[in-house]
Amino acid sequence: MLYKQNLLESLTLSVQGLGKQYLSLQNLTQTFFRNFTALRQLDLAGNNIKMLGANIFASLRHLNFLNLSRNEIRELPEGLFEYQPQLLILDLSHNLLKYLPPHLFDDTPWLWQLKLGSNQLHHTTNIMENLKSLNCLQRLDVSQNQLQTIWSIETSVIRMPTLLTKFRYSYECMSLALADDFNYVIKLKPENYEGDKINSRLINLSGNRLREFTLDWLTCPFEINLEHNLIENFFASQNFSSTTADCGAEIKITGNPILCDCKFAWIYSENYRSLFNGSQCVQTPTNFGQLERKELCAWEPVMCPIECNCYTQFEFLHINCKGAQHIEQLPRPEQVGLKSSVLDISNNNFIALPLNTTFGYGNVSQLNASYNKITSINISQLPTNLTVLDLRNNRLNSLNDEFLVTYLNDSTKLKFLYLSENPWFCDCSTLQLLYTIRTHRTRIPDAEQLRCVNQPNDTLLIANVKEFCPTPVTIEHNQYLIATVISVALAIIILLCIIALFYKYKLEVKIWLYNHNILKSCIRECELDKHKTFDAFISYAHQDADFVNHTLLPQLEQCEPPFRVCTHERNWLAGAYIPEQIIESVEQSRRTIIVLSQHFIESDWARMEFRTAHQCSLNEGRARIIMIKYGEISKSELLDRELKAYLDMNTYLDWQDLRFWDKLRYAMPHKVGGERNSEMLNINGRMYVMGQVEMHRLSEEIV
């Protein structure tokens, strides 16, 4: 037994070296760690653990370091780290993990190092989804697994690949963390840690099955290990902006069959060769940094316009011309062994698109011409094999019928057309555009955002066609119809408002009517209660007798009309059988008033009275219980499950409410009087409740 478990900060449990080959810690439960509330380091490495309970670490809320490596864990339960908000370093390496449960790290926002190496992980998307919440993650090891790809192969001029974009360091996280528990990283001294590089990203993807890799998601400083994979090609675009000498970037790619061809020519245009110092091509022993451009590709630099950036990525030749004013020629994808081009001329001042006779323009399959000043589109300006066309935020007010027929009605090649943020003018000439957009709305992702500049409240999807070309008869008819519709709508709205207000304040309305003696005939008690002797039976704890006898009873019995009230102090026969009298009191009363206080929930007889009244109410299918909250209830855990459920589902009266007496009188029966029940004993004008036991005894005495 460990001494002072609640003060222990570091704990290592290991069965290795104990001389018992089959000894393990497989049966650890939540109970074992229950008292280790101050624990900050826990090492369970090498213990043959096969599975973990979902709440095994629930009491370790201050844990900073957790080592579960070198075990036989095949799967992790959901919510395993739900109670470890201060976890900084987690080691799950050298296990048998194939999959991580969703949202595994949602409750560990400060996680700084994660080791998943030497497992059987193969689903890259599953890993990426779990990393989304880890904004402070700086050390990631997924080496020696079975990962085959690191991104989605979908590309578009609209969507750049979202490759590990969540793995970007938050400097806000850094500043907040260093002020508190994050300093514990220095004390733990993790692998590859250097005090001045705590914000440098280290990613280990070595020993997997990756075949291609992109650098678009990386930001300096970083160190990434891609050694001993199957990578043949690297990709990078202009998004990878940090290329200066002080970037501190390093990429290790030893042991990969890198093909140095035209697809790799981007390292010259982007000056990335320093990242691959010492790396070699598979077809030549020459290092990357010593290769000439002509050794990689016979592509002459003049083929890419000076204002543009040309590079290959996946199956497309990408041409980004953000600063171009006009285009005279473009490189052809055949020159780099590809078939299609992606042309991005967004954020320029183009008034018209290039003619499709422009050299290299006919091979463009995706065209982004958004954020320009284009006023019209002609089919002579568009490539014939276009699959994606982005015309957002231009000056288009209409599209000619020839374009609509050729690229939408008759074409099956164009998959996506973006047209929003243009000043569309809706009139008779726009009808063809309107019909075409509604017909092909699945190919126009932003169709719901297309608005008429002359009718800003309507989109092209819902605009009324008849409004574009109205006739005199139609105008007069529309005016009459509009006036009628507005009148009917206003009447309906007013009626609905009245109904809504009535239902919202229904109780207050009925209380006011009852107190002012208005429409009282509409608020009557059911005829089924006319045989009951009492209007109410008050159930309370004897400690609350002063409140009942001197406050509650006088107000009920002296009001107008007065109520007949039953209490156990004055209406029960002394020495009579109590359970029988409880049942009779409830059954002979139209209401049962519960004075709910701390004393009430601690009284067995009081709770029995509630259960009897509740059961009677359920049997009759009517609301007969009036609950009055008297005083504060400090020990709510003593509430019976049945009483607690009733309070959760029903409203109660609060003694502190300013309108307490009005609400109480309204909740009481609205008609007083009735025939006396034969099972009541009248002595000196006072009615006494008699149960079946007392009735039987009296009948025997009479005989």
PyMOL commands that set and color helices and strands:
alter all, ss='L'
color gray80, all
select helices_A, chain A and resi 5-7+30-33+124-131+171-178+181-188+195-197+245-247+262-264+266-269+273-276+288-290+293-296+301-303+333-336+361-363+379-381+401-409+428-439+441-443+447-449+465-467+472-504+506-515+520-522+527-529+542-557+568-571+578-587+598-601+604-620+636-638+641-649+660-667+692-702
alter helices_A, ss='H'
color red, helices_A
select strands_A, chain A and resi 10-12+41-43+65-67+89-91+113-115+139-141+201-204+212-214+222-225+233-235+249-252+309-313+316-320+340-344+364-368+388-390+416-418+451-452+455-459+534-539+565-566+589-596+625-629+653-654+680-683+686-689
alter strands_A, ss='S'
color yellow, strands_A
deselect
rebuild
show_as cartoon
